[in-house]
Amino acid sequence: MNQEQIWSQRYGDAGDDYLFGTAPNRFLAQRQACFENGHSVLSVADGEGRNSVWLAAQGLAVTAVEISPVALEKARRLANGRHVRVDFMLADMLAADWSPRAMHEAFDWVVGIFIQFVDPAGRSRQFDVLKQLAAPGGRVLLQGYTPKQLEYRTGGPSAVENLYTEAILRAEFAGWEIEELVEYEDEINEGSGHRGRSALIGMIARKPVQESRAYCPA
């Protein structure tokens, strides 16, 4: 099966439930004060909408990209129930014929939460797309698992090469200002997909511009 089929099956198997719950990712939500009303945000591999819908509720202009039509249907239902607007887009951002130009804009924030479904070669392509989609002075926010997560097995990929380390993220975002990069462990409860003790890493990196803007720490 290809990635669309794999994820559609996983989301479909959850039935009316949301595989990763409907609450936003904690690392993202704890940085609520950093988002300004009216900022544009792109949520990539957005799944069933838990993060994009929360971002829209903060007064942000949100676009969400997802490969699975099953997930998008659930995401639209969640957005309607919360009475927020999200521009949902069905697309495979890693497809050879997909270009960042398809978005027609750059974003103040590009958010990737647990998007570790690609190998190192695919990851470099993935991060290159995210960096292109950030506006000058814009930021990329990532949340992922570290290799220690293989000891916990409470979510995430089973391939160690797909997991993040500080060294990997610093290398991939060389030339950017790393405003926050933290490895930590936490108990998470995100639906049935992510539950239990987890080895996590979070990053906020800012695209270079001539004039800097103040960063809002957690």
C-alpha positions in Angstrom: 0.0 0.0 0.0 1.1 3.6 -0.6 1.1 6.3 2.1 -2.4 7.5 1.3 -3.8 4.0 1.6 -1.9 3.2 4.8 -3.1 6.4 6.5 -6.7 6.2 5.2 -6.9 2.6 6.5 -5.6 3.7 9.9 -8.0 6.6 10.2 -10.9 4.6 8.8 -10.3 1.8 11.3 -10.8 4.3 14.1 -14.4 4.7 13.0 -16.1 7.7 14.4 -13.3 8.1 17.0 -10.2 10.3 16.2 -7.1 8.2 16.1 -4.9 10.9 17.8 -7.8 12.6 19.6 -9.3 16.0 19.1 -7.1 18.0 21.5 -4.0 19.8 20.1 -0.5 18.5 20.5 0.8 19.7 23.9 4.1 21.1 22.6 2.1 23.2 20.1 -0.6 24.3 22.6 1.9 25.4 25.2 3.3 28.0 22.8 -0.1 29.6 22.3 1.2 33.0 23.4 3.7 33.0 20.5 1.0 33.1 17.9 -0.5 36.5 16.9 -4.0 36.9 15.8 -4.0 37.0 12.0 -0.8 35.1 11.5 -0.9 32.7 8.6 -0.2 29.0 9.5 0.3 25.9 7.4 -0.2 22.6 9.2 1.4 19.8 7.2 0.3 16.1 7.4 -2.5 17.5 9.5 -4.4 14.2 9.9 -7.9 14.5 11.4 -7.6 18.2 12.2 -6.8 18.4 15.9 -4.0 20.9 15.4 -5.3 23.0 12.5 -8.7 23.4 14.2 -7.1 24.5 17.5 -4.9 27.0 15.6 -7.9 28.4 13.8 -9.6 28.9 17.2 -6.7 31.1 18.2 -7.6 33.6 15.4 -5.0 32.4 12.9 -5.5 32.0 9.1 -4.9 28.3 8.8 -4.2 26.1 5.8 -4.0 22.3 6.4 -2.5 19.8 4.0 -3.2 16.1 4.4 -2.8 13.1 2.1 -5.8 11.0 3.3 -9.3 11.9 2.2 -10.6 9.9 5.2 -8.7 12.1 7.6 -9.8 15.3 5.8 -13.5 14.3 6.1 -13.0 13.9 9.9 -11.1 17.2 10.0 -13.8 19.1 8.3 -16.4 17.6 10.7 -14.2 18.7 13.6 -13.8 22.3 12.2 -17.6 22.6 11.6 -18.3 21.4 15.2 -15.9 24.0 16.6 -17.2 26.7 14.3 -13.9 27.6 12.9 -12.6 28.0 9.3 -9.7 26.0 8.0 -8.6 25.8 4.4 -8.2 22.1 4.0 -6.2 20.8 1.0 -5.8 17.2 -0.1 -2.2 16.8 -1.4 0.9 14.7 -1.2 3.7 17.3 -0.4 6.4 14.7 -1.1 5.1 13.7 -4.6 7.6 14.3 -7.3 5.2 16.5 -9.2 4.2 18.6 -6.2 5.8 22.0 -5.8 5.6 24.6 -2.9 4.3 27.0 -5.6 1.0 25.1 -5.4 0.3 27.0 -2.1 0.5 30.4 -3.8 1.8 32.0 -0.6 4.4 31.7 2.2 3.4 31.4 5.8 4.3 33.0 9.1 4.3 29.5 10.7 4.8 26.1 9.3 3.8 23.4 11.8 4.8 19.7 11.5 3.6 17.5 14.4 4.8 13.9 14.3 5.5 13.8 10.6 8.2 11.1 10.9 6.9 8.8 8.3 9.8 9.2 5.9 13.4 7.9 5.7 16.4 10.3 5.9 16.3 11.0 2.1 12.6 11.8 2.3 13.1 13.8 5.4 15.5 16.2 3.7 13.0 16.7 0.8 10.2 17.1 3.4 12.2 19.8 5.4 13.2 21.5 2.2 9.5 21.9 1.3 8.7 23.3 4.8 11.5 25.8 4.6 10.4 27.0 1.2 6.8 27.5 2.6 8.0 29.7 5.5 8.0 33.4 4.7 11.1 35.4 5.4 11.2 35.8 9.2 8.6 33.0 9.4 9.0 30.0 11.7 8.9 26.2 11.5 7.6 24.4 14.5 8.3 20.6 14.8 7.4 18.0 17.4 8.7 14.5 17.0 10.1 11.5 18.7 13.8 10.7 19.6 15.4 7.3 19.2 14.7 6.5 22.8 11.1 6.3 21.8 11.8 2.8 20.5 12.1 1.7 24.2 8.7 3.0 25.0 6.8 2.0 21.8 3.9 4.3 22.7 3.6 5.8 19.3 5.6 6.8 16.3 7.6 4.9 13.7 9.5 1.7 14.4 12.5 2.7 12.2 15.2 4.5 14.2 16.4 6.3 11.1 13.1 8.2 10.9 13.5 9.6 14.4 14.9 13.0 15.3 18.0 14.1 17.3 19.2 17.6 18.1 22.1 17.0 15.7 19.8 16.1 12.8 17.5 19.1 13.3 20.5 21.5 13.7 22.0 20.1 10.5 18.8 20.2 8.5 18.1 23.8 9.6 21.6 25.1 9.3 21.6 28.8 8.6 18.3 29.3 10.4 18.0 30.7 13.9 17.2 27.9 16.3 15.0 29.7 18.8 14.1 26.6 20.8 15.3 23.0 20.6 14.5 20.7 23.5 14.6 17.0 24.2 12.4 15.7 27.0 10.2 12.9 28.2 6.5 13.2 29.0 3.3 11.3 29.4 1.1 11.9 26.5 -2.5 11.0 25.8 -3.4 11.7 22.2 -6.2 9.3 21.3 -5.2 5.6 20.9 -2.4 6.5 18.5 -0.1 8.2 21.0 -0.5 7.2 24.6 2.0 6.7 27.5 5.6 7.7 28.4 7.3 9.2 25.4 10.7 10.4 24.3 10.1 13.7 22.6 11.8 16.6 20.8 10.5 20.0 19.9 11.9 22.8 17.8 11.1 26.3 16.7 13.4 27.6 13.9 13.2 31.0 12.3 14.0 31.8 8.6 16.6 34.5 8.2 15.6 38.1 7.5 17.5 41.4 7.8 15.4 42.6 10.7 14.5 40.3 13.6 11.3 40.0 15.5 11.1 39.1 19.2 10.6 35.5 20.0 8.0 34.5 22.5 9.3 31.7 24.8 7.1 29.1 26.3 
